[in-house]
Amino acid sequence: QVQLVESGGGLVQAGGSLRLSCAASGRTFGTNGMGWFRQAPGEERKFVAALNWSGGIYYADSVKGRFTISRDNAQNTMYLQMNSLKPEDTAVYFCAAKRGPYSVYERSYDYWGQGTQVTVSS
């Protein structure tokens, strides 16, 4: 089993920044793909960004140029630096892990964190 714990969410004004963290523990050696997804009220969960522990990064068009995904292999931690935040970025942000390479499809992920709320005020 792999446990994922997100942190770093909060309330920020439009144009501001936040950095989310996702700490992984347990049998992490079996995972490669890691992703961030978000779910706004009344909407489906959507892909934000993903990477492989072995390399490779991919972003949703809606966050490209504003968000940066990164990882610290030694700490088994993934980050999401969010800049130039917009009210439409308001959502619960989830991190996820999978045994194969990263994917934009949430159903392909094996492990999920509990989520962290990000609220961007206008």
Backbone as CSV, one residue per row, in Angstrom:
resi,resn,N_x,N_y,N_z,CA_x,CA_y,CA_z,C_x,C_y,C_z
1,GLN,0.832,-1.206,0.000,0.000,0.000,0.000,0.863,1.252,0.000
2,VAL,0.320,2.292,-0.575,0.981,3.593,-0.614,0.041,4.604,0.021
3,GLN,0.583,5.424,0.896,-0.204,6.487,1.512,0.266,7.826,0.937
4,LEU,-0.703,8.660,0.629,-0.423,9.987,0.066,-1.095,11.039,0.941
5,VAL,-0.343,12.066,1.299,-0.884,13.133,2.133,-0.572,14.469,1.484
6,GLU,-1.626,15.194,1.115,-1.458,16.521,0.529,-1.447,17.586,1.616
7,SER,-0.789,18.676,1.326,-0.797,19.839,2.211,-0.504,21.076,1.381
8,GLY,-0.747,22.244,1.977,-0.398,23.486,1.318,-1.557,24.263,0.744
9,GLY,-2.760,23.713,0.813,-3.900,24.443,0.300,-4.237,25.634,1.184
10,GLY,-5.159,26.459,0.697,-5.569,27.623,1.468,-6.336,28.612,0.636
11,LEU,-6.492,29.797,1.191,-7.210,30.890,0.539,-6.189,31.912,0.050
12,VAL,-6.321,32.305,-1.216,-5.390,33.261,-1.804,-6.156,34.158,-2.757
13,GLN,-5.678,35.364,-2.925,-6.301,36.279,-3.878,-5.869,35.950,-5.297
14,ALA,-6.698,36.330,-6.237,-6.363,36.132,-7.645,-5.019,36.785,-7.956
15,GLY,-4.207,36.067,-8.712,-2.866,36.528,-9.019,-1.814,36.034,-8.057
16,GLY,-2.247,35.451,-6.954,-1.318,34.967,-5.945,-0.788,33.584,-6.264
17,SER,-0.040,33.043,-5.304,0.618,31.749,-5.491,0.400,30.854,-4.285
18,LEU,0.444,29.568,-4.524,0.440,28.551,-3.488,1.318,27.399,-3.947
19,ARG,1.880,26.676,-3.000,2.608,25.455,-3.326,2.000,24.293,-2.564
20,LEU,1.531,23.320,-3.307,0.993,22.106,-2.726,2.092,21.047,-2.629
21,SER,1.997,20.237,-1.594,2.915,19.120,-1.414,2.128,17.823,-1.325
22,CYS,2.743,16.752,-1.774,2.158,15.416,-1.670,3.248,14.485,-1.170
23,ALA,3.141,14.098,0.081,4.128,13.209,0.677,3.672,11.765,0.533
24,ALA,4.534,10.939,-0.041,4.215,9.530,-0.265,4.975,8.665,0.732
25,SER,4.301,7.649,1.241,4.942,6.705,2.161,4.401,5.312,1.902
26,GLY,5.052,4.329,2.491,4.652,2.938,2.272,5.460,2.324,1.148
27,ARG,4.844,1.497,0.348,5.531,0.749,-0.705,5.669,1.589,-1.979
28,THR,6.330,2.718,-1.835,6.441,3.656,-2.958,7.338,3.154,-4.085
29,PHE,8.188,2.158,-3.802,9.099,1.665,-4.844,8.331,1.050,-6.005
30,GLY,7.073,0.702,-5.771,6.269,0.099,-6.832,5.536,1.108,-7.692
31,THR,5.699,2.389,-7.397,4.984,3.417,-8.152,5.927,4.179,-9.056
32,ASN,5.392,4.704,-10.144,6.163,5.530,-11.062,5.419,6.814,-11.394
33,GLY,4.207,6.703,-11.886,3.435,7.877,-12.254,2.798,8.535,-11.052
34,MET,2.896,9.862,-11.001,2.255,10.662,-9.959,1.501,11.793,-10.643
35,GLY,0.337,12.124,-10.126,-0.443,13.168,-10.760,-1.178,14.035,-9.768
36,TRP,-1.534,15.212,-10.247,-2.423,16.115,-9.517,-3.732,16.227,-10.301
37,PHE,-4.823,16.125,-9.579,-6.156,16.312,-10.131,-6.874,17.330,-9.258
38,ARG,-7.936,17.911,-9.782,-8.723,18.840,-8.976,-10.198,18.663,-9.280
39,GLN,-10.998,18.980,-8.260,-12.442,18.843,-8.387,-13.103,20.075,-7.805
40,ALA,-13.775,20.814,-8.663,-14.543,21.981,-8.248,-15.951,21.536,-7.867
41,PRO,-16.651,22.330,-7.062,-18.014,21.951,-6.645,-18.921,21.693,-7.845
42,GLY,-19.584,20.563,-7.822,-20.525,20.225,-8.874,-19.892,19.740,-10.162
43,GLU,-18.585,19.569,-10.165,-17.896,19.143,-11.383,-17.167,17.823,-11.154
44,GLU,-16.791,17.204,-12.265,-15.994,15.985,-12.188,-14.539,16.336,-11.841
45,ARG,-13.842,15.341,-11.335,-12.425,15.521,-11.057,-11.665,15.584,-12.379
46,LYS,-10.741,16.542,-12.478,-10.044,16.776,-13.735,-8.535,16.732,-13.549
47,PHE,-7.867,16.331,-14.577,-6.412,16.248,-14.590,-5.801,17.642,-14.571
48,VAL,-4.705,17.782,-13.807,-3.985,19.043,-13.739,-2.560,18.886,-14.279
49,ALA,-1.817,17.962,-13.707,-0.422,17.780,-14.102,0.037,16.418,-13.617
50,ALA,1.097,15.894,-14.233,1.613,14.588,-13.839,3.079,14.463,-14.188
51,LEU,3.741,13.538,-13.503,5.131,13.233,-13.806,5.406,11.777,-13.466
52,ASN,6.542,11.317,-13.963,7.059,10.014,-13.567,8.252,10.230,-12.646
53,TRP,8.408,9.371,-11.659,9.606,9.428,-10.842,10.848,9.249,-11.725
54,SER,10.691,8.540,-12.838,11.820,8.284,-13.737,12.013,9.364,-14.786
55,GLY,11.131,10.377,-14.787,11.267,11.459,-15.767,10.023,11.610,-16.614
56,GLY,9.807,12.819,-17.124,8.646,13.101,-17.947,7.607,13.879,-17.180
57,ILE,7.080,14.924,-17.811,6.105,15.814,-17.183,5.046,16.161,-18.216
58,TYR,3.812,16.349,-17.733,2.723,16.733,-18.635,1.750,17.607,-17.872
59,TYR,1.212,18.646,-18.558,0.279,19.588,-17.957,-1.011,19.672,-18.744
60,ALA,-2.086,19.943,-18.041,-3.323,20.313,-18.707,-3.146,21.698,-19.317
61,ASP,-3.801,21.946,-20.425,-3.660,23.242,-21.104,-4.076,24.401,-20.204
62,SER,-5.036,24.156,-19.332,-5.576,25.226,-18.492,-4.566,25.749,-17.472
63,VAL,-3.519,24.980,-17.180,-2.549,25.406,-16.164,-1.154,25.584,-16.735
64,LYS,-0.970,25.239,-17.989,0.355,25.324,-18.603,0.862,26.762,-18.546
65,GLY,2.108,26.927,-18.122,2.704,28.252,-17.993,2.466,28.908,-16.659
66,ARG,1.531,28.377,-15.863,1.240,28.944,-14.540,1.613,27.980,-13.417
67,PHE,1.436,26.705,-13.630,1.713,25.685,-12.614,2.982,24.927,-12.986
68,THR,3.713,24.507,-11.966,4.911,23.702,-12.164,4.874,22.508,-11.228
69,ILE,4.969,21.324,-11.807,5.015,20.103,-11.021,6.470,19.678,-10.872
70,SER,6.810,19.180,-9.701,8.185,18.753,-9.469,8.186,17.658,-8.411
71,ARG,9.357,17.102,-8.171,9.441,16.018,-7.206,10.775,16.077,-6.472
72,ASP,10.794,15.519,-5.296,12.017,15.326,-4.526,12.095,13.835,-4.253
73,ASN,12.894,13.151,-5.044,12.951,11.691,-4.925,13.412,11.243,-3.538
74,ALA,14.356,11.962,-2.981,14.890,11.566,-1.682,13.833,11.658,-0.581
75,GLN,12.930,12.623,-0.731,11.885,12.830,0.266,10.569,12.169,-0.116
76,ASN,10.532,11.507,-1.279,9.278,10.901,-1.761,8.136,11.908,-1.737
77,THR,8.427,13.105,-2.203,7.435,14.169,-2.167,7.299,14.811,-3.543
78,MET,6.064,15.063,-3.904,5.755,15.749,-5.166,5.181,17.119,-4.814
79,TYR,5.439,18.082,-5.662,4.977,19.442,-5.422,4.187,19.962,-6.617
80,LEU,3.355,20.943,-6.346,2.673,21.677,-7.404,2.761,23.154,-7.043
81,GLN,3.635,23.869,-7.740,3.749,25.308,-7.555,2.718,25.973,-8.451
82,MET,1.832,26.732,-7.846,0.741,27.354,-8.583,0.908,28.864,-8.519
83,ASN,1.144,29.479,-9.669,1.301,30.919,-9.767,0.173,31.525,-10.597
84,SER,0.033,32.829,-10.499,-1.005,33.544,-11.263,-2.356,32.861,-11.117
85,LEU,-2.714,32.565,-9.894,-3.946,31.830,-9.642,-5.165,32.640,-10.040
86,LYS,-6.178,31.929,-10.512,-7.423,32.517,-10.969,-8.573,31.948,-10.142
87,PRO,-9.684,32.656,-10.046,-10.833,32.102,-9.312,-11.258,30.732,-9.841
88,GLU,-11.105,30.505,-11.117,-11.501,29.207,-11.691,-10.561,28.074,-11.293
89,ASP,-9.462,28.390,-10.618,-8.590,27.341,-10.074,-9.104,26.815,-8.736
90,THR,-10.152,27.438,-8.201,-10.712,26.996,-6.931,-11.229,25.572,-7.043
91,ALA,-10.746,24.713,-6.158,-11.116,23.297,-6.191,-10.440,22.578,-5.036
92,VAL,-10.848,21.337,-4.838,-10.088,20.433,-3.975,-9.042,19.760,-4.865
93,TYR,-7.805,19.821,-4.449,-6.705,19.257,-5.226,-6.279,17.931,-4.605
94,PHE,-6.181,16.919,-5.451,-5.812,15.575,-5.031,-4.509,15.157,-5.696
95,CYS,-3.668,14.457,-4.968,-2.548,13.807,-5.620,-2.843,12.313,-5.717
96,ALA,-2.228,11.689,-6.698,-2.488,10.286,-6.974,-1.208,9.623,-7.459
97,ALA,-1.146,8.310,-7.273,0.025,7.544,-7.694,-0.420,6.277,-8.411
98,LYS,0.415,5.815,-9.333,0.102,4.600,-10.070,1.365,3.819,-10.329
99,ARG,1.190,2.535,-10.623,2.335,1.651,-10.799,3.008,1.844,-12.145
100,GLY,2.277,2.241,-13.155,2.868,2.472,-14.462,3.215,3.930,-14.651
101,PRO,3.511,4.333,-15.893,3.826,5.734,-16.164,2.608,6.627,-15.980
102,TYR,2.829,7.914,-15.889,1.743,8.838,-15.601,0.662,8.769,-16.671
103,SER,-0.509,9.242,-16.281,-1.665,9.231,-17.170,-2.527,10.439,-16.853
104,VAL,-3.326,10.854,-17.824,-4.287,11.940,-17.585,-5.622,11.383,-17.104
105,TYR,-5.752,10.065,-17.065,-7.019,9.423,-16.723,-7.020,9.010,-15.257
106,GLU,-7.936,9.564,-14.479,-7.945,9.311,-13.051,-8.182,7.849,-12.727
107,ARG,-8.926,7.142,-13.570,-9.242,5.745,-13.268,-8.001,4.852,-13.335
108,SER,-6.939,5.342,-13.948,-5.731,4.527,-14.049,-4.853,4.615,-12.814
109,TYR,-5.183,5.499,-11.890,-4.368,5.664,-10.700,-4.815,4.699,-9.603
110,ASP,-3.826,4.221,-8.855,-4.080,3.196,-7.848,-4.259,3.759,-6.441
111,TYR,-3.647,4.879,-6.164,-3.660,5.438,-4.809,-3.997,6.929,-4.871
112,TRP,-4.733,7.387,-3.851,-5.179,8.772,-3.797,-4.974,9.343,-2.412
113,GLY,-4.689,10.644,-2.379,-4.684,11.361,-1.119,-6.087,11.830,-0.774
114,GLN,-6.191,12.499,0.356,-7.499,12.922,0.848,-7.934,14.259,0.262
115,GLY,-7.004,14.986,-0.354,-7.331,16.256,-0.974,-7.034,17.444,-0.084
116,THR,-6.765,18.576,-0.715,-6.548,19.826,0.000,-7.269,20.941,-0.749
117,GLN,-7.963,21.784,-0.006,-8.794,22.820,-0.613,-7.946,24.019,-1.015
118,VAL,-8.163,24.467,-2.241,-7.569,25.709,-2.737,-8.708,26.633,-3.123
119,THR,-8.730,27.815,-2.548,-9.761,28.795,-2.845,-9.097,30.083,-3.298
120,VAL,-9.480,30.541,-4.478,-8.913,31.763,-5.045,-10.020,32.800,-5.114
121,SER,-9.843,33.889,-4.402,-10.848,34.945,-4.380,-10.551,35.980,-5.459
122,SER,-11.618,36.576,-5.963,-11.454,37.566,-7.040,-11.284,38.960,-6.484
